[in-house]
Amino acid sequence: MRVLDRLREVTPQGQMFPAGLVRWDGVEASDDLVGRADEALHHAKHHGRDRVHLVDAIPTTRDTRILA
């Protein structure tokens, strides 16, 4: 979230961006991790402007929350 906050500070005035974040458990394959991040980004895009969507590290539980 700190990185996203820093990116927002330098985003041109009036522009916003959605973000999809995933937590990695250190075991999940990179293809699966990127796939989950892509899903999180799409979820953030479709649920309002300037959203951050976080997906938990354990794919079987899929603990998801909208953070902003």
mmCIF file of the N, C-alpha and C atoms, coordinates in Angstrom:
data_MODEL
# 
_entry.id   MODEL 
# 
loop_
_atom_site.group_PDB 
_atom_site.id 
_atom_site.type_symbol 
_atom_site.label_atom_id 
_atom_site.label_alt_id 
_atom_site.label_comp_id 
_atom_site.label_asym_id 
_atom_site.label_entity_id 
_atom_site.label_seq_id 
_atom_site.pdbx_PDB_ins_code 
_atom_site.Cartn_x 
_atom_site.Cartn_y 
_atom_site.Cartn_z 
_atom_site.occupancy 
_atom_site.B_iso_or_equiv 
_atom_site.pdbx_formal_charge 
_atom_site.auth_seq_id 
_atom_site.auth_comp_id 
_atom_site.auth_asym_id 
_atom_site.auth_atom_id 
_atom_site.pdbx_PDB_model_num 
ATOM 1   N N  . MET A 1 1  ? 0.821   -1.182  0.000   1.00 0.00 ? 1  MET A N  1 
ATOM 2   C CA . MET A 1 1  ? 0.000   0.000   0.000   1.00 0.00 ? 1  MET A CA 1 
ATOM 3   C C  . MET A 1 1  ? 0.872   1.257   0.000   1.00 0.00 ? 1  MET A C  1 
ATOM 4   N N  . ARG A 1 2  ? 2.027   1.200   0.638   1.00 0.00 ? 2  ARG A N  1 
ATOM 5   C CA . ARG A 1 2  ? 2.903   2.383   0.637   1.00 0.00 ? 2  ARG A CA 1 
ATOM 6   C C  . ARG A 1 2  ? 3.355   2.738   -0.774  1.00 0.00 ? 2  ARG A C  1 
ATOM 7   N N  . VAL A 1 3  ? 3.654   1.722   -1.562  1.00 0.00 ? 3  VAL A N  1 
ATOM 8   C CA . VAL A 1 3  ? 4.068   1.970   -2.943  1.00 0.00 ? 3  VAL A CA 1 
ATOM 9   C C  . VAL A 1 3  ? 2.913   2.605   -3.725  1.00 0.00 ? 3  VAL A C  1 
ATOM 10  N N  . LEU A 1 4  ? 1.716   2.089   -3.542  1.00 0.00 ? 4  LEU A N  1 
ATOM 11  C CA . LEU A 1 4  ? 0.565   2.667   -4.237  1.00 0.00 ? 4  LEU A CA 1 
ATOM 12  C C  . LEU A 1 4  ? 0.317   4.102   -3.798  1.00 0.00 ? 4  LEU A C  1 
ATOM 13  N N  . ASP A 1 5  ? 0.469   4.374   -2.521  1.00 0.00 ? 5  ASP A N  1 
ATOM 14  C CA . ASP A 1 5  ? 0.306   5.750   -2.040  1.00 0.00 ? 5  ASP A CA 1 
ATOM 15  C C  . ASP A 1 5  ? 1.323   6.679   -2.692  1.00 0.00 ? 5  ASP A C  1 
ATOM 16  N N  . ARG A 1 6  ? 2.554   6.213   -2.841  1.00 0.00 ? 6  ARG A N  1 
ATOM 17  C CA . ARG A 1 6  ? 3.591   7.033   -3.496  1.00 0.00 ? 6  ARG A CA 1 
ATOM 18  C C  . ARG A 1 6  ? 3.261   7.249   -4.971  1.00 0.00 ? 6  ARG A C  1 
ATOM 19  N N  . LEU A 1 7  ? 2.738   6.213   -5.631  1.00 0.00 ? 7  LEU A N  1 
ATOM 20  C CA . LEU A 1 7  ? 2.349   6.358   -7.031  1.00 0.00 ? 7  LEU A CA 1 
ATOM 21  C C  . LEU A 1 7  ? 1.209   7.363   -7.186  1.00 0.00 ? 7  LEU A C  1 
ATOM 22  N N  . ARG A 1 8  ? 0.272   7.321   -6.255  1.00 0.00 ? 8  ARG A N  1 
ATOM 23  C CA . ARG A 1 8  ? -0.840  8.280   -6.316  1.00 0.00 ? 8  ARG A CA 1 
ATOM 24  C C  . ARG A 1 8  ? -0.337  9.716   -6.181  1.00 0.00 ? 8  ARG A C  1 
ATOM 25  N N  . GLU A 1 9  ? 0.684   9.922   -5.377  1.00 0.00 ? 9  GLU A N  1 
ATOM 26  C CA . GLU A 1 9  ? 1.230   11.265  -5.179  1.00 0.00 ? 9  GLU A CA 1 
ATOM 27  C C  . GLU A 1 9  ? 1.793   11.843  -6.476  1.00 0.00 ? 9  GLU A C  1 
ATOM 28  N N  . VAL A 1 10 ? 2.307   10.997  -7.359  1.00 0.00 ? 10 VAL A N  1 
ATOM 29  C CA . VAL A 1 10 ? 2.907   11.481  -8.608  1.00 0.00 ? 10 VAL A CA 1 
ATOM 30  C C  . VAL A 1 10 ? 2.012   11.268  -9.832  1.00 0.00 ? 10 VAL A C  1 
ATOM 31  N N  . THR A 1 11 ? 0.807   10.776  -9.603  1.00 0.00 ? 11 THR A N  1 
ATOM 32  C CA . THR A 1 11 ? -0.138  10.613  -10.709 1.00 0.00 ? 11 THR A CA 1 
ATOM 33  C C  . THR A 1 11 ? -0.615  11.995  -11.138 1.00 0.00 ? 11 THR A C  1 
ATOM 34  N N  . PRO A 1 12 ? -0.638  12.255  -12.447 1.00 0.00 ? 12 PRO A N  1 
ATOM 35  C CA . PRO A 1 12 ? -1.082  13.573  -12.914 1.00 0.00 ? 12 PRO A CA 1 
ATOM 36  C C  . PRO A 1 12 ? -2.434  13.961  -12.314 1.00 0.00 ? 12 PRO A C  1 
ATOM 37  N N  . GLN A 1 13 ? -2.565  15.233  -12.058 1.00 0.00 ? 13 GLN A N  1 
ATOM 38  C CA . GLN A 1 13 ? -3.751  15.772  -11.390 1.00 0.00 ? 13 GLN A CA 1 
ATOM 39  C C  . GLN A 1 13 ? -5.038  15.347  -12.099 1.00 0.00 ? 13 GLN A C  1 
ATOM 40  N N  . GLY A 1 14 ? -5.998  14.908  -11.305 1.00 0.00 ? 14 GLY A N  1 
ATOM 41  C CA . GLY A 1 14 ? -7.286  14.513  -11.841 1.00 0.00 ? 14 GLY A CA 1 
ATOM 42  C C  . GLY A 1 14 ? -7.362  13.089  -12.351 1.00 0.00 ? 14 GLY A C  1 
ATOM 43  N N  . GLN A 1 15 ? -6.238  12.397  -12.413 1.00 0.00 ? 15 GLN A N  1 
ATOM 44  C CA . GLN A 1 15 ? -6.255  11.025  -12.890 1.00 0.00 ? 15 GLN A CA 1 
ATOM 45  C C  . GLN A 1 15 ? -6.203  10.065  -11.705 1.00 0.00 ? 15 GLN A C  1 
ATOM 46  N N  . MET A 1 16 ? -6.862  8.946   -11.862 1.00 0.00 ? 16 MET A N  1 
ATOM 47  C CA . MET A 1 16 ? -6.872  7.915   -10.830 1.00 0.00 ? 16 MET A CA 1 
ATOM 48  C C  . MET A 1 16 ? -6.530  6.586   -11.486 1.00 0.00 ? 16 MET A C  1 
ATOM 49  N N  . PHE A 1 17 ? -6.195  5.608   -10.650 1.00 0.00 ? 17 PHE A N  1 
ATOM 50  C CA . PHE A 1 17 ? -5.933  4.291   -11.216 1.00 0.00 ? 17 PHE A CA 1 
ATOM 51  C C  . PHE A 1 17 ? -6.383  3.207   -10.246 1.00 0.00 ? 17 PHE A C  1 
ATOM 52  N N  . PRO A 1 18 ? -6.905  2.114   -10.787 1.00 0.00 ? 18 PRO A N  1 
ATOM 53  C CA . PRO A 1 18 ? -7.211  0.958   -9.957  1.00 0.00 ? 18 PRO A CA 1 
ATOM 54  C C  . PRO A 1 18 ? -5.951  0.114   -9.780  1.00 0.00 ? 18 PRO A C  1 
ATOM 55  N N  . ALA A 1 19 ? -5.944  -0.725  -8.758  1.00 0.00 ? 19 ALA A N  1 
ATOM 56  C CA . ALA A 1 19 ? -4.802  -1.612  -8.548  1.00 0.00 ? 19 ALA A CA 1 
ATOM 57  C C  . ALA A 1 19 ? -5.290  -2.946  -7.994  1.00 0.00 ? 19 ALA A C  1 
ATOM 58  N N  . GLY A 1 20 ? -4.640  -4.003  -8.410  1.00 0.00 ? 20 GLY A N  1 
ATOM 59  C CA . GLY A 1 20 ? -4.904  -5.327  -7.879  1.00 0.00 ? 20 GLY A CA 1 
ATOM 60  C C  . GLY A 1 20 ? -3.665  -5.816  -7.148  1.00 0.00 ? 20 GLY A C  1 
ATOM 61  N N  . LEU A 1 21 ? -3.829  -6.140  -5.883  1.00 0.00 ? 21 LEU A N  1 
ATOM 62  C CA . LEU A 1 21 ? -2.715  -6.619  -5.069  1.00 0.00 ? 21 LEU A CA 1 
ATOM 63  C C  . LEU A 1 21 ? -2.989  -8.045  -4.623  1.00 0.00 ? 21 LEU A C  1 
ATOM 64  N N  . VAL A 1 22 ? -1.938  -8.852  -4.603  1.00 0.00 ? 22 VAL A N  1 
ATOM 65  C CA . VAL A 1 22 ? -2.059  -10.208 -4.083  1.00 0.00 ? 22 VAL A CA 1 
ATOM 66  C C  . VAL A 1 22 ? -0.950  -10.458 -3.073  1.00 0.00 ? 22 VAL A C  1 
ATOM 67  N N  . ARG A 1 23 ? -1.249  -11.265 -2.110  1.00 0.00 ? 23 ARG A N  1 
ATOM 68  C CA . ARG A 1 23 ? -0.225  -11.695 -1.154  1.00 0.00 ? 23 ARG A CA 1 
ATOM 69  C C  . ARG A 1 23 ? 0.300   -13.042 -1.622  1.00 0.00 ? 23 ARG A C  1 
ATOM 70  N N  . TRP A 1 24 ? 1.615   -13.163 -1.610  1.00 0.00 ? 24 TRP A N  1 
ATOM 71  C CA . TRP A 1 24 ? 2.257   -14.392 -2.056  1.00 0.00 ? 24 TRP A CA 1 
ATOM 72  C C  . TRP A 1 24 ? 2.673   -15.198 -0.844  1.00 0.00 ? 24 TRP A C  1 
ATOM 73  N N  . ASP A 1 25 ? 2.426   -16.481 -0.887  1.00 0.00 ? 25 ASP A N  1 
ATOM 74  C CA . ASP A 1 25 ? 2.770   -17.362 0.227   1.00 0.00 ? 25 ASP A CA 1 
ATOM 75  C C  . ASP A 1 25 ? 4.185   -17.921 0.122   1.00 0.00 ? 25 ASP A C  1 
ATOM 76  N N  . GLY A 1 26 ? 4.922   -17.556 -0.932  1.00 0.00 ? 26 GLY A N  1 
ATOM 77  C CA . GLY A 1 26 ? 6.276   -18.036 -1.113  1.00 0.00 ? 26 GLY A CA 1 
ATOM 78  C C  . GLY A 1 26 ? 6.349   -19.390 -1.794  1.00 0.00 ? 26 GLY A C  1 
ATOM 79  N N  . VAL A 1 27 ? 5.195   -19.979 -2.074  1.00 0.00 ? 27 VAL A N  1 
ATOM 80  C CA . VAL A 1 27 ? 5.153   -21.305 -2.675  1.00 0.00 ? 27 VAL A CA 1 
ATOM 81  C C  . VAL A 1 27 ? 4.433   -21.292 -4.023  1.00 0.00 ? 27 VAL A C  1 
ATOM 82  N N  . GLU A 1 28 ? 3.429   -20.475 -4.141  1.00 0.00 ? 28 GLU A N  1 
ATOM 83  C CA . GLU A 1 28 ? 2.598   -20.423 -5.340  1.00 0.00 ? 28 GLU A CA 1 
ATOM 84  C C  . GLU A 1 28 ? 3.438   -20.140 -6.590  1.00 0.00 ? 28 GLU A C  1 
ATOM 85  N N  . ALA A 1 29 ? 3.109   -20.809 -7.674  1.00 0.00 ? 29 ALA A N  1 
ATOM 86  C CA . ALA A 1 29 ? 3.812   -20.607 -8.941  1.00 0.00 ? 29 ALA A CA 1 
ATOM 87  C C  . ALA A 1 29 ? 3.586   -19.188 -9.453  1.00 0.00 ? 29 ALA A C  1 
ATOM 88  N N  . SER A 1 30 ? 4.585   -18.650 -10.135 1.00 0.00 ? 30 SER A N  1 
ATOM 89  C CA . SER A 1 30 ? 4.499   -17.262 -10.608 1.00 0.00 ? 30 SER A CA 1 
ATOM 90  C C  . SER A 1 30 ? 3.327   -17.052 -11.569 1.00 0.00 ? 30 SER A C  1 
ATOM 91  N N  . ASP A 1 31 ? 3.041   -18.022 -12.428 1.00 0.00 ? 31 ASP A N  1 
ATOM 92  C CA . ASP A 1 31 ? 1.908   -17.887 -13.351 1.00 0.00 ? 31 ASP A CA 1 
ATOM 93  C C  . ASP A 1 31 ? 0.595   -17.757 -12.593 1.00 0.00 ? 31 ASP A C  1 
ATOM 94  N N  . ASP A 1 32 ? 0.440   -18.536 -11.543 1.00 0.00 ? 32 ASP A N  1 
ATOM 95  C CA . ASP A 1 32 ? -0.777  -18.462 -10.732 1.00 0.00 ? 32 ASP A CA 1 
ATOM 96  C C  . ASP A 1 32 ? -0.865  -17.124 -9.999  1.00 0.00 ? 32 ASP A C  1 
ATOM 97  N N  . LEU A 1 33 ? 0.258   -16.672 -9.488  1.00 0.00 ? 33 LEU A N  1 
ATOM 98  C CA . LEU A 1 33 ? 0.310   -15.395 -8.774  1.00 0.00 ? 33 LEU A CA 1 
ATOM 99  C C  . LEU A 1 33 ? -0.088  -14.247 -9.703  1.00 0.00 ? 33 LEU A C  1 
ATOM 100 N N  . VAL A 1 34 ? 0.483   -14.215 -10.891 1.00 0.00 ? 34 VAL A N  1 
ATOM 101 C CA . VAL A 1 34 ? 0.165   -13.160 -11.852 1.00 0.00 ? 34 VAL A CA 1 
ATOM 102 C C  . VAL A 1 34 ? -1.306  -13.258 -12.276 1.00 0.00 ? 34 VAL A C  1 
ATOM 103 N N  . GLY A 1 35 ? -1.806  -14.456 -12.429 1.00 0.00 ? 35 GLY A N  1 
ATOM 104 C CA . GLY A 1 35 ? -3.215  -14.643 -12.779 1.00 0.00 ? 35 GLY A CA 1 
ATOM 105 C C  . GLY A 1 35 ? -4.137  -14.087 -11.712 1.00 0.00 ? 35 GLY A C  1 
ATOM 106 N N  . ARG A 1 36 ? -3.796  -14.333 -10.450 1.00 0.00 ? 36 ARG A N  1 
ATOM 107 C CA . ARG A 1 36 ? -4.614  -13.790 -9.358  1.00 0.00 ? 36 ARG A CA 1 
ATOM 108 C C  . ARG A 1 36 ? -4.515  -12.272 -9.302  1.00 0.00 ? 36 ARG A C  1 
ATOM 109 N N  . ALA A 1 37 ? -3.334  -11.724 -9.581  1.00 0.00 ? 37 ALA A N  1 
ATOM 110 C CA . ALA A 1 37 ? -3.170  -10.262 -9.603  1.00 0.00 ? 37 ALA A CA 1 
ATOM 111 C C  . ALA A 1 37 ? -4.018  -9.662  -10.724 1.00 0.00 ? 37 ALA A C  1 
ATOM 112 N N  . ASP A 1 38 ? -4.051  -10.320 -11.859 1.00 0.00 ? 38 ASP A N  1 
ATOM 113 C CA . ASP A 1 38 ? -4.869  -9.853  -12.970 1.00 0.00 ? 38 ASP A CA 1 
ATOM 114 C C  . ASP A 1 38 ? -6.350  -9.864  -12.596 1.00 0.00 ? 38 ASP A C  1 
ATOM 115 N N  . GLU A 1 39 ? -6.800  -10.923 -11.942 1.00 0.00 ? 39 GLU A N  1 
ATOM 116 C CA . GLU A 1 39 ? -8.185  -10.996 -11.472 1.00 0.00 ? 39 GLU A CA 1 
ATOM 117 C C  . GLU A 1 39 ? -8.482  -9.866  -10.489 1.00 0.00 ? 39 GLU A C  1 
ATOM 118 N N  . ALA A 1 40 ? -7.554  -9.602  -9.573  1.00 0.00 ? 40 ALA A N  1 
ATOM 119 C CA . ALA A 1 40 ? -7.741  -8.533  -8.596  1.00 0.00 ? 40 ALA A CA 1 
ATOM 120 C C  . ALA A 1 40 ? -7.834  -7.177  -9.279  1.00 0.00 ? 40 ALA A C  1 
ATOM 121 N N  . LEU A 1 41 ? -7.008  -6.950  -10.291 1.00 0.00 ? 41 LEU A N  1 
ATOM 122 C CA . LEU A 1 41 ? -7.061  -5.696  -11.030 1.00 0.00 ? 41 LEU A CA 1 
ATOM 123 C C  . LEU A 1 41 ? -8.402  -5.538  -11.728 1.00 0.00 ? 41 LEU A C  1 
ATOM 124 N N  . HIS A 1 42 ? -8.870  -6.582  -12.386 1.00 0.00 ? 42 HIS A N  1 
ATOM 125 C CA . HIS A 1 42 ? -10.172 -6.508  -13.064 1.00 0.00 ? 42 HIS A CA 1 
ATOM 126 C C  . HIS A 1 42 ? -11.287 -6.239  -12.068 1.00 0.00 ? 42 HIS A C  1 
ATOM 127 N N  . HIS A 1 43 ? -11.214 -6.859  -10.902 1.00 0.00 ? 43 HIS A N  1 
ATOM 128 C CA . HIS A 1 43 ? -12.221 -6.622  -9.861  1.00 0.00 ? 43 HIS A CA 1 
ATOM 129 C C  . HIS A 1 43 ? -12.193 -5.157  -9.440  1.00 0.00 ? 43 HIS A C  1 
ATOM 130 N N  . ALA A 1 44 ? -11.017 -4.614  -9.219  1.00 0.00 ? 44 ALA A N  1 
ATOM 131 C CA . ALA A 1 44 ? -10.890 -3.209  -8.819  1.00 0.00 ? 44 ALA A CA 1 
ATOM 132 C C  . ALA A 1 44 ? -11.448 -2.286  -9.905  1.00 0.00 ? 44 ALA A C  1 
ATOM 133 N N  . LYS A 1 45 ? -11.154 -2.582  -11.165 1.00 0.00 ? 45 LYS A N  1 
ATOM 134 C CA . LYS A 1 45 ? -11.631 -1.745  -12.270 1.00 0.00 ? 45 LYS A CA 1 
ATOM 135 C C  . LYS A 1 45 ? -13.149 -1.711  -12.347 1.00 0.00 ? 45 LYS A C  1 
ATOM 136 N N  . HIS A 1 46 ? -13.772 -2.846  -12.091 1.00 0.00 ? 46 HIS A N  1 
ATOM 137 C CA . HIS A 1 46 ? -15.215 -2.955  -12.264 1.00 0.00 ? 46 HIS A CA 1 
ATOM 138 C C  . HIS A 1 46 ? -16.019 -2.546  -11.034 1.00 0.00 ? 46 HIS A C  1 
ATOM 139 N N  . HIS A 1 47 ? -15.346 -2.174  -9.960  1.00 0.00 ? 47 HIS A N  1 
ATOM 140 C CA . HIS A 1 47 ? -16.066 -1.801  -8.740  1.00 0.00 ? 47 HIS A CA 1 
ATOM 141 C C  . HIS A 1 47 ? -15.829 -0.357  -8.320  1.00 0.00 ? 47 HIS A C  1 
ATOM 142 N N  . GLY A 1 48 ? -15.479 0.481   -9.252  1.00 0.00 ? 48 GLY A N  1 
ATOM 143 C CA . GLY A 1 48 ? -15.372 1.907   -8.955  1.00 0.00 ? 48 GLY A CA 1 
ATOM 144 C C  . GLY A 1 48 ? -14.015 2.478   -9.276  1.00 0.00 ? 48 GLY A C  1 
ATOM 145 N N  . ARG A 1 49 ? -13.970 3.801   -9.276  1.00 0.00 ? 49 ARG A N  1 
ATOM 146 C CA . ARG A 1 49 ? -12.736 4.510   -9.611  1.00 0.00 ? 49 ARG A CA 1 
ATOM 147 C C  . ARG A 1 49 ? -11.762 4.471   -8.448  1.00 0.00 ? 49 ARG A C  1 
ATOM 148 N N  . ASP A 1 50 ? -10.486 4.397   -8.788  1.00 0.00 ? 50 ASP A N  1 
ATOM 149 C CA . ASP A 1 50 ? -9.405  4.510   -7.809  1.00 0.00 ? 50 ASP A CA 1 
ATOM 150 C C  . ASP A 1 50 ? -9.480  3.464   -6.700  1.00 0.00 ? 50 ASP A C  1 
ATOM 151 N N  . ARG A 1 51 ? -9.843  2.255   -7.058  1.00 0.00 ? 51 ARG A N  1 
ATOM 152 C CA . ARG A 1 51 ? -9.950  1.155   -6.090  1.00 0.00 ? 51 ARG A CA 1 
ATOM 153 C C  . ARG A 1 51 ? -8.669  0.349   -6.020  1.00 0.00 ? 51 ARG A C  1 
ATOM 154 N N  . VAL A 1 52 ? -8.438  -0.197  -4.825  1.00 0.00 ? 52 VAL A N  1 
ATOM 155 C CA . VAL A 1 52 ? -7.376  -1.185  -4.631  1.00 0.00 ? 52 VAL A CA 1 
ATOM 156 C C  . VAL A 1 52 ? -8.070  -2.446  -4.152  1.00 0.00 ? 52 VAL A C  1 
ATOM 157 N N  . HIS A 1 53 ? -7.788  -3.552  -4.807  1.00 0.00 ? 53 HIS A N  1 
ATOM 158 C CA . HIS A 1 53 ? -8.398  -4.824  -4.412  1.00 0.00 ? 53 HIS A CA 1 
ATOM 159 C C  . HIS A 1 53 ? -7.290  -5.776  -3.988  1.00 0.00 ? 53 HIS A C  1 
ATOM 160 N N  . LEU A 1 54 ? -7.380  -6.260  -2.756  1.00 0.00 ? 54 LEU A N  1 
ATOM 161 C CA . LEU A 1 54 ? -6.379  -7.159  -2.186  1.00 0.00 ? 54 LEU A CA 1 
ATOM 162 C C  . LEU A 1 54 ? -6.926  -8.573  -2.141  1.00 0.00 ? 54 LEU A C  1 
ATOM 163 N N  . VAL A 1 55 ? -6.107  -9.523  -2.587  1.00 0.00 ? 55 VAL A N  1 
ATOM 164 C CA . VAL A 1 55 ? -6.470  -10.942 -2.530  1.00 0.00 ? 55 VAL A CA 1 
ATOM 165 C C  . VAL A 1 55 ? -5.465  -11.639 -1.625  1.00 0.00 ? 55 VAL A C  1 
ATOM 166 N N  . ASP A 1 56 ? -5.968  -12.426 -0.696  1.00 0.00 ? 56 ASP A N  1 
ATOM 167 C CA . ASP A 1 56 ? -5.141  -13.123 0.282   1.00 0.00 ? 56 ASP A CA 1 
ATOM 168 C C  . ASP A 1 56 ? -4.182  -14.108 -0.387  1.00 0.00 ? 56 ASP A C  1 
ATOM 169 N N  . ALA A 1 57 ? -3.169  -14.514 0.350   1.00 0.00 ? 57 ALA A N  1 
ATOM 170 C CA . ALA A 1 57 ? -2.137  -15.407 -0.175  1.00 0.00 ? 57 ALA A CA 1 
ATOM 171 C C  . ALA A 1 57 ? -2.627  -16.818 -0.405  1.00 0.00 ? 57 ALA A C  1 
ATOM 172 N N  . ILE A 1 58 ? -3.657  -17.235 0.271   1.00 0.00 ? 58 ILE A N  1 
ATOM 173 C CA . ILE A 1 58 ? -4.108  -18.622 0.157   1.00 0.00 ? 58 ILE A CA 1 
ATOM 174 C C  . ILE A 1 58 ? -5.229  -18.694 -0.875  1.00 0.00 ? 58 ILE A C  1 
ATOM 175 N N  . PRO A 1 59 ? -4.920  -19.185 -2.074  1.00 0.00 ? 59 PRO A N  1 
ATOM 176 C CA . PRO A 1 59 ? -5.923  -19.203 -3.142  1.00 0.00 ? 59 PRO A CA 1 
ATOM 177 C C  . PRO A 1 59 ? -7.182  -19.976 -2.796  1.00 0.00 ? 59 PRO A C  1 
ATOM 178 N N  . THR A 1 60 ? -7.101  -20.940 -1.903  1.00 0.00 ? 60 THR A N  1 
ATOM 179 C CA . THR A 1 60 ? -8.287  -21.731 -1.588  1.00 0.00 ? 60 THR A CA 1 
ATOM 180 C C  . THR A 1 60 ? -9.295  -20.950 -0.764  1.00 0.00 ? 60 THR A C  1 
ATOM 181 N N  . THR A 1 61 ? -8.854  -19.960 0.014   1.00 0.00 ? 61 THR A N  1 
ATOM 182 C CA . THR A 1 61 ? -9.805  -19.194 0.822   1.00 0.00 ? 61 THR A CA 1 
ATOM 183 C C  . THR A 1 61 ? -10.258 -17.929 0.121   1.00 0.00 ? 61 THR A C  1 
ATOM 184 N N  . ARG A 1 62 ? -9.378  -17.369 -0.731  1.00 0.00 ? 62 ARG A N  1 
ATOM 185 C CA . ARG A 1 62 ? -9.719  -16.171 -1.483  1.00 0.00 ? 62 ARG A CA 1 
ATOM 186 C C  . ARG A 1 62 ? -10.336 -15.090 -0.594  1.00 0.00 ? 62 ARG A C  1 
ATOM 187 N N  . ASP A 1 63 ? -9.670  -14.727 0.481   1.00 0.00 ? 63 ASP A N  1 
ATOM 188 C CA . ASP A 1 63 ? -10.110 -13.645 1.361   1.00 0.00 ? 63 ASP A CA 1 
ATOM 189 C C  . ASP A 1 63 ? -9.876  -12.336 0.630   1.00 0.00 ? 63 ASP A C  1 
ATOM 190 N N  . THR A 1 64 ? -10.941 -11.725 0.121   1.00 0.00 ? 64 THR A N  1 
ATOM 191 C CA . THR A 1 64 ? -10.787 -10.509 -0.666  1.00 0.00 ? 64 THR A CA 1 
ATOM 192 C C  . THR A 1 64 ? -11.448 -9.338  0.038   1.00 0.00 ? 64 THR A C  1 
ATOM 193 N N  . ARG A 1 65 ? -10.838 -8.163  -0.157  1.00 0.00 ? 65 ARG A N  1 
ATOM 194 C CA . ARG A 1 65 ? -11.369 -6.937  0.439   1.00 0.00 ? 65 ARG A CA 1 
ATOM 195 C C  . ARG A 1 65 ? -11.113 -5.781  -0.509  1.00 0.00 ? 65 ARG A C  1 
ATOM 196 N N  . ILE A 1 66 ? -12.014 -4.828  -0.490  1.00 0.00 ? 66 ILE A N  1 
ATOM 197 C CA . ILE A 1 66 ? -11.786 -3.587  -1.204  1.00 0.00 ? 66 ILE A CA 1 
ATOM 198 C C  . ILE A 1 66 ? -11.193 -2.619  -0.202  1.00 0.00 ? 66 ILE A C  1 
ATOM 199 N N  . LEU A 1 67 ? -10.008 -2.092  -0.494  1.00 0.00 ? 67 LEU A N  1 
ATOM 200 C CA . LEU A 1 67 ? -9.281  -1.257  0.473   1.00 0.00 ? 67 LEU A CA 1 
ATOM 201 C C  . LEU A 1 67 ? -9.494  0.234   0.263   1.00 0.00 ? 67 LEU A C  1 
ATOM 202 N N  . ALA A 1 68 ? -9.775  0.654   -0.924  1.00 0.00 ? 68 ALA A N  1 
ATOM 203 C CA . ALA A 1 68 ? -9.942  2.096   -1.165  1.00 0.00 ? 68 ALA A CA 1 
ATOM 204 C C  . ALA A 1 68 ? -10.998 2.327   -2.201  1.00 0.00 ? 68 ALA A C  1 
# 
